[in-house]
Amino acid sequence: MRGSLGIARQIWRELLATGPTMDDLISEFLTETSESLDVIDSELVRFENNPEDRAILDNIFRLLHTVKGTCGFLGLPRLEAVAHAGETLLGKFRDGELSVTPPMVTLVLESIDQIKVLLESLEATGSEPAGEDSALIKRLEDAALGRMSDAAPAPEAKSDPEPAAEDEAGFDQDLGRELRPGEVSLAELEAAFQSAQPDAEAEAEAIGVGDFDPELGRELRVGEVSAAELEAAFQSAEPDPGMAPPPVTAITSDMSTEEALQTAMSELRGDDTAPGADGAPRVQQTVRVGVDVLEALMTTVSELVLTRNQLMQTVRGLEDDDLKGPLQRLSAVTGELQDGVMKTRMQPIGDAWRKLPRIIRDVSTDLGKKIELVMEGQDTELDRQVLELIKDPLTHMVRNSADHGLEMPEDRVKAGKPEKGTVKLAAYHEGGHIIISIADDGKGLDTKRIGEKALEKGLTTHEELSRMNEAQIHRFIFAAGFSTAAKVTNLSGRGVGMDVVRTNIEQIGGVVDVSSTAGKGTHFSIKIPLTLAIVSALIIGCNEQRFAIPQLAVRELVRVGAGSEHSVETLNNARVMRLRDRLMPIVDLRECLGLSSERDVEEEAGFVVVIDAGGRNIGVVVDNVLDTEEIVVKPLSESLRGVQAYSGATILGDGSVIMILDPNGLAGEIISSMEDEASADAAAAAVNEMAETQRLLLVRAGGEEPKAVPLSLVTRLEEFDPETIEVTNGRDVVQYRGRLMPIVPMGAQIQCMEGQRQPVLVFAENHTSIGLAVDEIVDVVEERVDLQMGSDREGVIGSAIIKGKATDVVDIAWYLDQSRAADVQRRASSARRRILLVDADAFARRMIAPLLAAAGYDVMPAGGMHEVQAIAESEERFDALVGDPAALERIQSQGLWTDLPTIAVTDWPEDSGAEGLTAVLPRSDRSALIATLDQVSQGEAA
Amino acid sequence: MTTEDQNGLATEAISEYVSVRIGDQLFGAPVDAIREVFTPTSVTDVPLAPNEVAGLLNLRGRIVTAIDARTRLGLPPRSADETGMALGVERGSEIFGLIVDSVGEVLRRPSAELEPVPAHVDAVWRSMVKGVHRLETELLAVIDVSAVIGSAAGKEAA
């Protein structure tokens, strides 16, 4: 109402001054109408639950009515017609002629949706889309008519001036009914004018009528909206129904229209100040201010604060009391000003929640669930920019909770819970942050399924997974690539899309976490900064310069070099650091920034800032860690935008400008090479002609010529003191991490050089580690490997040309089996058979592929269904499928290669249903796998 | 600096220039292109930045990208002890500081006297110099401030 009135006033002013600029009006209209519609949405849901509450219905009615009136004014007939039909139906509720039922409310909501669709198109194109909505309008009209208790004609069903005029006659008796039709017609307008006339403060003023003489059509539209406003005015302001109609004077219809409008305006204005009259919403004194104005104010105030700080610093040294007093006041006022300006950017979070009741209602109707949405802390304020950015993720999460989190009513009853599920949304302040929590009392997250999916997507390995606790597994839902939903706003998508939610939240410096208890419910909590403009940053020193790293990206700080247990090591000139049993890539900030690097990172003391860059931890070597500071992020100028290392600049408290490092940009190159490596890993196992570049570890063992081991297979490189290598049961073992690890020599025997440490390649699989002792680790190379198969020698898959030299490629699987003292039944195969290896777990692929290749099979690895499908499309032929049970079942369900034997390998063979699979084997039993394969593929051949 | 042509009666269009010195050459920057003139202090070096970016500095709470005019014009760098002066130029929402050697007085010249840049002048210069005024003792090269700042915004006349 306020919005529409605002528009009408503005229109009025525009008409008087320069004539209307429709574009401006429409954009204003769009803003205000979409706000109104959101309110209608949530009010309708409230109304459905409280059909007796007249105040809610009145409010809805009034809002829709003003939307309709404004549409009419702006010449938007489609919108007006839909709004009108919806309003008509509401009118019936209001008059008690119809009782409120969910289908009815749904119908009204549909009309609101249609209005939104039309508005979107209006926003996009500047005009209403072609087409018409007669079907919807017909249903609305039928609803309004069809269930009426008496058979009275419904005058408001058609936009016809006559019935409206009839209604006019009943005006004296029933003010409320008078408004119900919501008609916009000249007849009504005249009546309105007549009734308004006695109260008019002035005679016809000399207004610039001529301004809009030429366009009668537009003229009429002006009249229409004024009528709408008048209705509203009468509803609340007309105290005396028995007034005598004044004599009709010789005024043109144009004039009367304007006067009527003006009168209505003044009436309305008067009404605004009369509180509580008929529940009319009170008009707050607000001014719309452009965001850029506020931004400029922010900048100016920041500048003022800075100047004040400098001044304070200067005066502190002086003993001038005359200055101190005024300065103190200046300081206080500046602080207040700063607070005030910050406040202008604040909005209650409830604004972002307004759509939620409607969404919950839709979910509950669509799915037949009973859901209660509880909202707490709507008044919690946060920066409008943050609010805008948090809106879609929040909506998405609430929908998720209702959709995926809550069970069906019958399941809830079975589980001993109330039939009605609850989604609780709460917001509150906590130490400079806003905490938003979204909790449901549903079934909780399915840990097992998440784990499986994470494996399937290659996000983790069986080994890692088995070490994780529930909370860690739950967090996979935030992992990039976990879900397939493309956009966070895509509410219709069934995918979870939580990675997108996380990304959006992290973009604004927030954190999201989840905790879930099976059967009890799931609880998401989001922690976001109050404002975007200010972030917490770590100030580091590098080469006598200072830089800021956003605190959010910083995982930890590690001291390296002299006197520290951590040190930076190199692997073929690539720096790495061991951190909690992991090798972490290390970059030197000096080198990243192209600064002189004369120090020796391996030796010199310094700090490694472990940052999260695109989900991976990377260590950045810096000279010094200086401080943490709240900084105001300023964008870079266009000259610097191309430099990826920075995300912005900031002014520190002392007035100096420093650059803000962008973790992702900084690690950009490293990450891209890591991704190459990851894709190389996937291909490394493919011991076939499709060989891509692989990273190979070159070692010397039992001879001068180098041997190559795919680096992706190696878990760790270790060195042991020869004295720690013991012999038990005729085998070399070493105590490693509290266990005995067998050591197998890659050469003929372990050559213990006096005083030298024994280099060992450690392979970990299924909780056991195996060490492969070599004489020397030579190098790491990345090359395209064309492997020549058919080596007769044990422990060698074949030879390849690496760095221009013929190099044996080591058959790791053979050595691993050696260590288990297990014989792999190796058959010399005359005919090469092809195996499609499908396993979502990259580690599994890496382990199985060389094994199969060594047994004389050609292996085509595939990591996921996408790859499988691509392979299927290229009509490749295979002799057998090997892979994890889930993947194999999926392939079968898609009708691919149905005639082939399928051998599932899994860590949990007893858990896997064996339906339709030729065999299910434990992953650890290599011999069985080869034997089975040989058997089935022989069978095929026979 | 003499401005003989200026007699107060002239109805012809007058152009006003902030005279600046870059290397040995006198340049004129159109007055309306310049927001202010300031001394660049505590300029933060930006590693990896394009050559002409001298760094960032704080101009009353706003971050200014300092562009070195010498680099842009292909002149040798200033000696380390000379800070130079900066012309503040607003472009869009950003402020650039064009660092020159020194700033002189404002010169007024009839617009009609602006002569085109001779064709044999270096192409880099020609892309940044809009024309030449003949002063009594030397030539005043009128620079296109926006072009000197360079990059994406194109070379529209300042």
Interface residues (C-beta under 8 A of the other chain):
Chain A: T299 T300 S302 E303 L304 L306 T307 Q545 L593 G594 L595 K634 L636 S637 E638 S639 L640 G642 V643 A645 Y646 A649 I651 G655 S656 V657 I658 M659
Chain B: S42 T44 D45 V46 P47 L48 A49 P50 E52 V53 G55 L56 L57 N58 R60 G61 R62 I63 T65 I67 E94 F96 I149 G150 S151 A152 A153
